[in-house]
């Protein structure tokens, strides 16, 4: 797979990337800023389309615009939690009109957010400000994870989700992701040593090319 922006055809962002990701594995992409890591994730979640090559998820060509990320089974959590002003339940179930309270609690338990949510006087009916400003960074990220998990994705994409977290929160989120591996494949763009430690495979991207891959026997 290769990719460049149409306005800069001589600047390849990704250059002949070839790889296969095993189901129920954790794969991390590392490398310097500008190496193409987040661009690769943007192809997987449909924000951009590859210039050449083919991307298949569960045998489906994701360049076919008849399918959405949800149809293909891809969930995304970004560096910013992108929480909305509203209740916690509304934020977790956003985009899932048929979600019931049991679905919300199940997703929250998987994201390890249920324990702190139930401590609020209004529980899941607690109103949070725009971007979850009334919550800590770790709490925001756990709710963002629950919002992705409730959709039951086959593949979960994480883009620098620990960048704004302290070390304790980073370690907590890494443990959550490690447990999720039994339910879904997780693909991560990260600089986090905690995330690298739980990864089954680590790819090092440099100038849009995979320079090195490593199997992590300690994950």
N, C-alpha and C positions, 0 to 999 in steps of 0.2 A: 504494500500500500504506500502510495506517495501523496503528498498534499502541498499545494501552494495556493496563496490567495491570487485571484484573477488579476488584481491590480499589480502584483509583483511576481510574474511568471518565472522569473529567473532566480527567485529566492525559495528554494525547496525547504519547507518547514519539516516535512517527514520524507525520508528518502528510502524507498524500497524496504519498508518494515514488513517482516514476515515472522509470524509467531502463532502458536496454538496454545490456548489456555484450557487447562483441564477443569472439568466441573468440580465444584466444592473445593476449590483451592484459593489461596490468598496470593495475589501477584502484585508486586510493587514496582513502580517505575521511579527511578531516581535519576538525578543529574542536575546540572546547573540551570538557573533560570534562563529561559529561551531555548532550551534543548529540544523542545517539542512534546514534553510530557502532557501538559494540559490540552494541547492541540489534539493529541491522540485520543484523550478522553472525550473531546468535543465531537470526534468522529463516531465514537461508540454510542454517544447519547443522542446523535442525530442533529446536533447544532450545526455541524458542517458536514459536507460530503467529500469523500476522498477524490482527488484529482484522477488517480488511476488505481487499479487493483480492486480487490473484492473483500468485503467484511461480512462474514457470516456469523450469526448468533443463533444457535440451535437450528442450523441449516437454512435460516432465513437471511436473504440479502437485505441488509438494513438500508441500502440506498433506495429501496422500493418505498416510496412515500405513502403507499397505501397503509403502511404500518406505523404506529406511534411507538415511542419508547415503552409505554405501558403494554401495548399489544405484544411486543417482543419480549417483555419481561426484564426491562432495565430500570433500575432505580438509581437516583443520583443524590449525593449530598456534597455541597460545596463548602468552601472555607467560611463564607458567611452563612449563618443558619437560615437567613431569609424568612424569619418568622413574621407573622402578620399580627396586627392589633386585633385581638379577639381572645376567646377562651383557649385554654390548652387543648381541650377536646377538638375544637374547630381547627386548630393548627395541625394536630396529628391526623385528622381525618380529611384534611383539605384535598380535594380532587377525588374523594371516594364518597359519593353521595349516598351509597347504600350501607356505609359502615355503621355498625351498631356499637354500643358501649363495650360489649365484650371484645370486639375487634380492636378497639382503641386500647383497652387494658392489656390485651395480649401483646400488641406491638410495643407498648410501654414497658412491659415486663422484659421483653427481649432486649430492649434498649436501655434497661436498668434505670428507667425514669419513674416507674410507678412508685417506688419507695419515697421519693421526695415529693411527688405530686400529691400523694394522699395525705401528706403532712400539712398542706395548705388548707386553710379553713373551708375554702370552696372547692377543694380538690380539682377535678378536671374542668370545673366551671370557673376556675380562676382566670381572670382577664389579665393578659400580659400586654405590654406596650409594643409598639412597632419594633421589629427585630428582637423582641423578647428582652427589652431593656431592663425589665424588673427581675430578670433571672441572671445567674452567673453564667460565665462562658461555657462551663461544663454542662450545666442544665440546658442551656440553649441547644448545644450540640446533641445531647441525648434526645431531646424532643424532635430535632431535625432527623435523627436516625429513626425514631419511631414513625415519623411521617413517611419515610421511605420504606420501612419494613412492613407497614400495614398493607402496602400494595403487593406484598409477597413476590418480590422480584426474583428472577433466576440469577441475575447479575447485579451486584451493587457497586457503583462507581463512587469513589471518594477522592475529592480533589483538595489536597492540602487542608484537611478538616481539623488538624491539630495546631495549625499555625498560630492561632490566637489563644491557645490554652496553656495553663501552667502545667508543670510536669505531672502533678498528681492526677489532674483531669485527663492528660494525655495517656497516662498509664491505664486509667479506668476505661477510656474509649478503646484502647488497644485490646483490653480483655474482652470487651463486648464484641468487637470484630472477630476475635479468635473464636468465640462461641458461635457466632453466626455462620461460620464456615460449614457447619453440618447442614445448613439450610439453603445456602446460596454460594455462588462464586463471588469473590470480592477482588476488585481491581483498584489499586490505590496509586495516586500520585503523591509523593511524600518526601520530606527530608527527615522525618521522625525516626530516630533509632528504635523507638518502641514498636513502630509499625514494621520496620525492616526486620526486627527480631521475630515477629510472628508470621512473616511471609514465607510461603513455600518456594517461590521463585522471585528473584530480584533482577530486573533489567536496568542496565545503565544506559541512558540515552545521552548522546552527544552530537550536537548539530544535526538532529533529525535522524540519526543512525544508531541502532543498537550496537554499542561497542563491546558489551560484555553481558552475559547472563550467568546467574549463579543459583544453584539449588541450595536451599537452606535446610540442612539436616537437623537443625535445632528447633524448628518451628513446631 
